[in-house]
Amino acid sequence: MWKYNIIQFLNNHPELTENGIESNREDPRYKEQRVNLYQSLDEIEMCNDWLDRFYVASKHKKDETSSYALKHYVENYFKKYIPNGAFVTAYMMKYYDYETVKYDPNLFVKVQPKLLERQRFLYHN
């Protein structure tokens, strides 16, 4: 059921590719990158699970970061490559606030670690 929800979300957001947000759909690589994102459903689920486990939305400017930085934490946690677009998709599906910048594939987000999980995350290695 969850993968069906991801596919529906991707169908409604043609700007999403494996690289993140693509503002130029005329780029010859767009279709390939879009297909690659559809092949990353497991990674999108991993990002969603990671967000649920370790982070909550924030309204504070001090908690601002980029989706690209956070996706590296997911990679470290699961010891697996995660496409930037997989993290962007998972984050957008949560309906947390985010900002975009034209021609930038990343989201700019405000999240903070869940207090009880912070120690477990830091020492998961």
Stockholm file with secondary structure:
# STOCKHOLM 1.0

chainA/1-125         MWKYNIIQFLNNHPELTENGIESNREDPRYKEQRVNLYQSLDEIEMCNDWLDRFYVASKHKKDETSSYALKHYVENYFKKYIPNGAFVTAYMMKYYDYETVKYDPNLFVKVQPKLLERQRFLYHN
#=GR chainA/1-125 SS CHHHHHHHHHHHCTTEETTEECSCTTSTTHHHHHHHHHTTHHHHHHHHHHHHHHEEECCCGGGEEEHHHHHHHHHHHHTSCCCHHHHHHHHHHTTCCEEECTTCCCEEEEEEECHHHHHHHHTCC
#=GC SS_cons         CHHHHHHHHHHHCTTEETTEECSCTTSTTHHHHHHHHHTTHHHHHHHHHHHHHHEEECCCGGGEEEHHHHHHHHHHHHTSCCCHHHHHHHHHHTTCCEEECTTCCCEEEEEEECHHHHHHHHTCC
//
